[in-house]
Amino acid sequence: MHKILIVEDDQTIAAAIQRHIETWGWSARCVGDFSDVIGAFLSYDPQLVLLDIALPFYNGYHWCAEIRKRSQVPIIFISSASDNMNLIMAVNMGADDFISKPFDLSVLTAKVQAMLRRAYEFTGTISRLEHRGAILNMDDASLMVEGQRIELSKNDYRILQLLMESKGKIVSRDSIMTRLWETDSYIDDNTLTVNMARLRKKLEAAGLRDFITTKKGMGYVVE
């Protein structure tokens, strides 16, 4: 049974999310001490975290960064602060997705289901993909560039896998979103944009400038 940690200081919202999640057969726990979110995370050892931005003591960005120091567990931000800046901040801090308040619980369920499936499914049989000196290892979802190992999030890996498998061909934004979230419903287009920006930043830091090219109005390509 997958365990989901809910980091939401509005007790009414937190309780509603917990009840809904548990009706789907998952286990859920709400954080009570917002001065020690990491303590709750480590003791519960969840497979997914739902994280608000505006919290007592430290905001959600702080706790996202702290969790990322210890784990690559999927993190979904839930917040009314859904402007582009907060979307970018969330992804740069290591979040995998973002749900804007107010939201329908069916949307939350769809995103949680998709995130759990893609985060914990078997990775496949092809061992690696190579391009321009970059080696994408399919066994451990890592990227090697000139002997340097680049850690990838689940979204980073899925984007690179799809683009490198389709090397030289333009892949539409809809195709990428379907690969990432197993549906193109409920997905804010900005979510893909910020995921792509985070991946490009990692690639550029590793010396792979312009590894992914944007084809305006069509999609992305690895050439």
ABEGO torsion letter per residue (X at the ends): XBBBBBBBABAAAAAAAAAAAAAAGBBBBBBABAABAAAAAAAAGBABBBBBABBBGBBAAAAAAAAAAABABBBBBBBABABAAAAAAAAAAGBABBBBOBBBAAAAAAAAAAAAAAAABBAEABABBBBGGBBBBAAAGBBBBGGBBBBBBAAAAAAAAAAAAABGBBBBAAAAAAAAAGBABGBBAAAAAAAAAAAAAAAAAAGBBGABBBBBGAEBBBX
